[in-house]
Amino acid sequence: MDGGIDATTRSDRWGYPVRTASDACIAAIDAYYDQVLALGRDRAVIRRAARHDPSCVLANALAAHFLAGKDPAESSRLLGAASDSLDNATPYERAVFGAISCVVADDRDADLAVDRHFELLKEFPKDLLSLKRAQTLCFYMGRPDLSLNLVQEWSLLGNSATECPAELGRMADAERAARKGLGINSCDFWSQHNYKCHFEEAVKFMEACSSTWNSCSSFMYTHNWWHVAVCYLEGDSPLDKVLEIYDHCIWKELERSDAEPTEVYVNALSLLMRIYVRDHVHHIAERLMSLANVFKDESMWHVEWHLDVLALWALASTKETSKAEGLLKSIKSRFSLMSRKKQQKMQSALRLAEAIYEYGRGNFQSVFDLLGPDFDAIGFKMIGASDEQLDVFNEVWYIVLLNIGQISKAIEEVKKQVSKRGRVPFLWQLLEKAHSMEGSSDAPLQVNGQRF
């Protein structure tokens, strides 16, 4: 078939031909585009598209991608259905099928998947969803530079970039993009998320936006509240304010019938770990135990690297040693099955997982031995975490240095972080503690002219 428009072909939102005679199918596909790009809750609408036309390649391929991490068996069935109809598909559908097939493959070659998306977008540059999927893939590869190249090349085809990767460290550009996005649409959740400011200003801004978040996906809803909680925490606000957000704006999300639990757990664990590092262990003991119990269920393992690393800490720190060891052993087993090329990329991620397991058990020297003297969490983006999400692992590192007597090294590392992040009370308190341990507590604390 030549893929041209006829009675059994419809055009999707981008104007590309899709082989289906079902208006309901194409409407559901377009609705899915809207939900994904708007970070909405009803992404399951794509399953309706596949039901409206079980032979539609695009509907089946998109549904297979949506279900890949939720229901692998159904995802495989849908991808098979798409494959069975390829001979009747349009060139656009075949291109999307090829790109998605690379993404959901058990032995996924991430570089090949990105290449397929580059090729797809060169031929079909209006496809915002495939651009978004490619950017997400780059994020989980720890390659924001590749994401930027993708957007820049896509922009050369006559399009406007929709996101500026803050993960590249281009925070000023990210904030300018966020301000522009908010000027166009004040309910743009991603722009709200990228709007960078400090402590009180950030809290006021984010809380003013919070009434618009109910239609967000579980991840975006809880992640925006995570940012608010982190601002409170770094602004040295009462811990009760942080825990109130945890209880009512993160954990409570699980009560919603359309919640995506794993999307909630990553933000819940990330916040509790920051509180834990700040030595408020007794305030979160019950909350942490509830989360650890979730990850005693092995079906919750291996959704993503970042979540596995956080789960290792939760299990180890709550004395669920056998389950923590089981998760780490399973991670190592999966690592051993990777290609040599992928092992080289993920070797650091495995080392971080081992180190965080040891941190949870209180084995600080083992953490140091695993991470080495030059650790910087910013180099561990391959676990699928942003700069701000990775910060907590640097905080763990400072605590480890202090506990093993590497005082001068701790002072050096914390000063570097203070010079980047400014007057974060927790960091200044660590500096004060380190100087006291070094015997120089009478000396004024100054970093780049700032005085504590």
ChimeraX attribute file (.defattr): number of C-alpha atoms within 10 A of each C-alpha:
attribute: neighborCount
match mode: 1-to-1
recipient: residues
	/A:1	8
	/A:2	8
	/A:3	16
	/A:4	15
	/A:5	14
	/A:6	11
	/A:7	9
	/A:8	11
	/A:9	20
	/A:10	21
	/A:11	16
	/A:12	16
	/A:13	17
	/A:14	14
	/A:15	11
	/A:16	19
	/A:17	20
	/A:18	26
	/A:19	28
	/A:20	25
	/A:21	16
	/A:22	15
	/A:23	15
	/A:24	16
	/A:25	26
	/A:26	27
	/A:27	19
	/A:28	22
	/A:29	25
	/A:30	18
	/A:31	18
	/A:32	26
	/A:33	24
	/A:34	16
	/A:35	20
	/A:36	20
	/A:37	14
	/A:38	16
	/A:39	21
	/A:40	21
	/A:41	20
	/A:42	16
	/A:43	20
	/A:44	17
	/A:45	20
	/A:46	30
	/A:47	21
	/A:48	18
	/A:49	27
	/A:50	27
	/A:51	14
	/A:52	19
	/A:53	19
	/A:54	17
	/A:55	21
	/A:56	27
	/A:57	31
	/A:58	30
	/A:59	32
	/A:60	29
	/A:61	28
	/A:62	25
	/A:63	26
	/A:64	31
	/A:65	22
	/A:66	21
	/A:67	19
	/A:68	20
	/A:69	14
	/A:70	14
	/A:71	11
	/A:72	16
	/A:73	13
	/A:74	14
	/A:75	22
	/A:76	20
	/A:77	13
	/A:78	26
	/A:79	25
	/A:80	16
	/A:81	20
	/A:82	27
	/A:83	19
	/A:84	14
	/A:85	17
	/A:86	19
	/A:87	11
	/A:88	17
	/A:89	26
	/A:90	21
	/A:91	19
	/A:92	19
	/A:93	23
	/A:94	22
	/A:95	20
	/A:96	21
	/A:97	25
	/A:98	17
	/A:99	24
	/A:100	22
	/A:101	20
	/A:102	20
	/A:103	24
	/A:104	22
	/A:105	13
	/A:106	10
	/A:107	12
	/A:108	15
	/A:109	16
	/A:110	19
	/A:111	15
	/A:112	13
	/A:113	22
	/A:114	23
	/A:115	15
	/A:116	21
	/A:117	27
	/A:118	22
	/A:119	14
	/A:120	20
	/A:121	22
	/A:122	15
	/A:123	14
	/A:124	21
	/A:125	20
	/A:126	18
	/A:127	20
	/A:128	20
	/A:129	15
	/A:130	20
	/A:131	22
	/A:132	17
	/A:133	19
	/A:134	26
	/A:135	23
	/A:136	16
	/A:137	22
	/A:138	23
	/A:139	22
	/A:140	19
	/A:141	22
	/A:142	23
	/A:143	18
	/A:144	23
	/A:145	14
	/A:146	17
	/A:147	26
	/A:148	18
	/A:149	12
	/A:150	21
	/A:151	24
	/A:152	14
	/A:153	17
	/A:154	21
	/A:155	14
	/A:156	12
	/A:157	15
	/A:158	10
	/A:159	14
	/A:160	11
	/A:161	17
	/A:162	16
	/A:163	19
	/A:164	22
	/A:165	21
	/A:166	18
	/A:167	20
	/A:168	15
	/A:169	11
	/A:170	11
	/A:171	16
	/A:172	13
	/A:173	14
	/A:174	21
	/A:175	20
	/A:176	16
	/A:177	20
	/A:178	24
	/A:179	18
	/A:180	13
	/A:181	21
	/A:182	17
	/A:183	12
	/A:184	10
	/A:185	12
	/A:186	14
	/A:187	17
	/A:188	18
	/A:189	25
	/A:190	18
	/A:191	24
	/A:192	21
	/A:193	16
	/A:194	21
	/A:195	21
	/A:196	19
	/A:197	12
	/A:198	16
	/A:199	20
	/A:200	14
	/A:201	11
	/A:202	17
	/A:203	20
	/A:204	13
	/A:205	16
	/A:206	18
	/A:207	13
	/A:208	10
	/A:209	16
	/A:210	17
	/A:211	10
	/A:212	14
	/A:213	19
	/A:214	13
	/A:215	16
	/A:216	19
	/A:217	23
	/A:218	26
	/A:219	24
	/A:220	22
	/A:221	25
	/A:222	26
	/A:223	22
	/A:224	25
	/A:225	25
	/A:226	22
	/A:227	19
	/A:228	24
	/A:229	25
	/A:230	21
	/A:231	21
	/A:232	22
	/A:233	24
	/A:234	17
	/A:235	17
	/A:236	13
	/A:237	16
	/A:238	10
	/A:239	14
	/A:240	12
	/A:241	13
	/A:242	21
	/A:243	20
	/A:244	12
	/A:245	18
	/A:246	22
	/A:247	13
	/A:248	11
	/A:249	19
	/A:250	25
	/A:251	18
	/A:252	14
	/A:253	22
	/A:254	17
	/A:255	9
	/A:256	10
	/A:257	7
	/A:258	13
	/A:259	16
	/A:260	16
	/A:261	16
	/A:262	18
	/A:263	20
	/A:264	22
	/A:265	23
	/A:266	21
	/A:267	27
	/A:268	23
	/A:269	21
	/A:270	21
	/A:271	23
	/A:272	24
	/A:273	23
	/A:274	20
	/A:275	20
	/A:276	18
	/A:277	17
	/A:278	15
	/A:279	10
	/A:280	14
	/A:281	15
	/A:282	10
	/A:283	15
	/A:284	15
	/A:285	14
	/A:286	12
	/A:287	17
	/A:288	21
	/A:289	16
	/A:290	13
	/A:291	19
	/A:292	25
	/A:293	15
	/A:294	16
	/A:295	22
	/A:296	18
	/A:297	10
	/A:298	12
	/A:299	9
	/A:300	15
	/A:301	19
	/A:302	16
	/A:303	13
	/A:304	16
	/A:305	20
	/A:306	22
	/A:307	23
	/A:308	21
	/A:309	25
	/A:310	23
	/A:311	30
	/A:312	30
	/A:313	25
	/A:314	28
	/A:315	27
	/A:316	22
	/A:317	24
	/A:318	19
	/A:319	15
	/A:320	19
	/A:321	16
	/A:322	12
	/A:323	19
	/A:324	25
	/A:325	16
	/A:326	14
	/A:327	24
	/A:328	20
	/A:329	13
	/A:330	15
	/A:331	19
	/A:332	14
	/A:333	11
	/A:334	11
	/A:335	17
	/A:336	11
	/A:337	11
	/A:338	15
	/A:339	12
	/A:340	11
	/A:341	9
	/A:342	16
	/A:343	15
	/A:344	11
	/A:345	13
	/A:346	20
	/A:347	13
	/A:348	18
	/A:349	22
	/A:350	18
	/A:351	14
	/A:352	21
	/A:353	26
	/A:354	23
	/A:355	26
	/A:356	28
	/A:357	28
	/A:358	21
	/A:359	23
	/A:360	21
	/A:361	21
	/A:362	15
	/A:363	16
	/A:364	22
	/A:365	16
	/A:366	19
	/A:367	24
	/A:368	20
	/A:369	10
	/A:370	18
	/A:371	18
	/A:372	10
	/A:373	12
	/A:374	9
	/A:375	16
	/A:376	15
	/A:377	19
	/A:378	18
	/A:379	13
	/A:380	21
	/A:381	22
	/A:382	21
	/A:383	24
	/A:384	21
	/A:385	21
	/A:386	20
	/A:387	16
	/A:388	13
	/A:389	19
	/A:390	20
	/A:391	17
	/A:392	18
	/A:393	22
	/A:394	17
	/A:395	21
	/A:396	20
	/A:397	27
	/A:398	24
	/A:399	18
	/A:400	21
	/A:401	22
	/A:402	19
	/A:403	15
	/A:404	14
	/A:405	14
	/A:406	17
	/A:407	20
	/A:408	14
	/A:409	16
	/A:410	22
	/A:411	22
	/A:412	12
	/A:413	20
	/A:414	21
	/A:415	21
	/A:416	13
	/A:417	18
	/A:418	20
	/A:419	13
	/A:420	9
	/A:421	11
	/A:422	15
	/A:423	18
	/A:424	17
	/A:425	16
	/A:426	17
	/A:427	20
	/A:428	20
	/A:429	12
	/A:430	20
	/A:431	25
	/A:432	20
	/A:433	17
	/A:434	24
	/A:435	20
	/A:436	14
	/A:437	14
	/A:438	14
	/A:439	10
	/A:440	13
	/A:441	14
	/A:442	9
	/A:443	10
	/A:444	11
	/A:445	16
	/A:446	13
	/A:447	17
	/A:448	10
	/A:449	8
	/A:450	11
	/A:451	10
	/A:452	13
